[in-house]
């Protein structure tokens, strides 16, 4: 599978907490493991927050955050904070 730049998008609240307010990043990756590693390389510790606190949508389709979930070239990867119930 060819890899390509994926557009990683965060909500404004998540970005304010973890990426100094930056909401969008271009990441070269062919699967979610590579996306999460690239984001963790930019913001150490972020990978753990992505795995534990978010749900994932790739090109508008929801997925479990799985390491080997393919990321097509040019895909939009949207991390959505999970809503905690009480």
PyMOL commands that set and color helices and strands:
alter all, ss='L'
color gray80, all
select helices_A, chain A and resi 12-18+32-42+46-53
alter helices_A, ss='H'
color red, helices_A
select strands_A, chain A and resi 4-10+24-29+54-58+61-63+76-81
alter strands_A, ss='S'
color yellow, strands_A
deselect
rebuild
show_as cartoon
